[in-house]
Amino acid sequence: VEYKLVAQLRVPRRHELSKLERNVRFSEPKHLASFSRTKGDPSSFKTGGNPPAYVEPKVGVSLLEGFESHKEAVDDSTLDFVTDALNKTNTALLSNFKGFVSYRNNMNKILATPYLRNEYCIEVVPTQGGYTRLEIVKTPDPTDVRQRQFMYMGRRFEKICTETHQDQHNDSSQKDNDNTEHCVVVKINLGDHSMLLGAEIDCTMPPQPQRAQQQQNFTKQQQQQQQ
């Protein structure tokens, strides 16, 4: 049985906050599993693997290049990908878990409910296994051009900052995999609640010394352009 919950949360006043416990324990995430998939292709799901590595982008690259001809992929993400990855990694975990399962970006929206009451509808789905799925009811993609541009710029920034996509850009024979995503599943404790969260990882950063050198190179290029 599915239940739809529209939370009615009231923001406490200042004098009320002073009476509440302000310190909420938040544990360090513990990595449990990972998976990758391509939007619109259910058969592409597979567990394991690593996200692409970050590479320094060229200065002056337009994040709006290709926007006019871009078609947004249908968002077919579901928590089934998270639970499938967990079941293939640790079959006993979910059967003994009594907390919440969701995506990391869903939690951003859920925790913002007191301030954005009319933005999202939270779907709470208890399961026979004892855990509870927290989903956000999907809404149509924005039609406002500026909002669409912001979404596109984020995806393009990801494309030009990862080795995988740059290699594909240099080889036109390879399939365009802009819709491929790599996700990890982590366990956290928020206050008294345990959570299993899926989160997309755009790329991984190189070791710290190399990152420092990249920052120096980027700053030097900017200074040269300003002269």
Steps between C-alpha positions, in 0.01 A plus 500: 500500500634844411439806710541858384606746765497875463693615803369797693803612696512826688824695536562557874529854633821622660385451860379151411835405351673583828296225665590237240808284480712658228766234455384228261745214458603439140730204441770466238362321190597134468536371144296184438462457124523673163332472162483665161220540249396690189173691509235341281681166480401263786732228368803727558481460881807338653658498843855604584725709280658839555386849400708694246799699621500879514711688248569872496264678257627749249452864588232674296291196409136596448263306723210586269655353186251254348211615719262577215519149354510315835212271596470412868487127570195362677565463872431131560694478827345287771600371841492151352853567369618571856337191650616278212860614552473428872345157445782400265762620748347396833184292474432508876531876545155614389319213669633622837484875433226707668592852388445713190618444142522792259725702270728771633334771287160392633621580851588855393137551400353323801706704747399822320127423539443759778619772264370372164161356595350502152807386305504123555275210588667233713396141441548276803491130414526246786628159390435148620866474596462773761686788340332809354560648155499879469431616145432837344206502262648596165385824340525613136830653390510880531391697194670822606801551273725626778428196718566268208827678432615454859423129481683467169806690622536259792496200267739662254740590782499134598569400141804722451647416843515122467747282316233262373301770322808678367626175347163450334508856369831425327366178347178555304460123449424452869145517629398826671459403864392832648211317667718246678527545875703333773348476848613387841282373785596610850366451849466797736340577832309827533400546861321180600427399141702264281500565127622329185557762233585473132705790364634573153876558480594719203874429525785441743778746577872423467731492806545830683846597360372466144188702586718780637701508176177511295377795705827684439478437126139620488582819696799570275285466186244742642766756586646478150158559344442806717830664395 
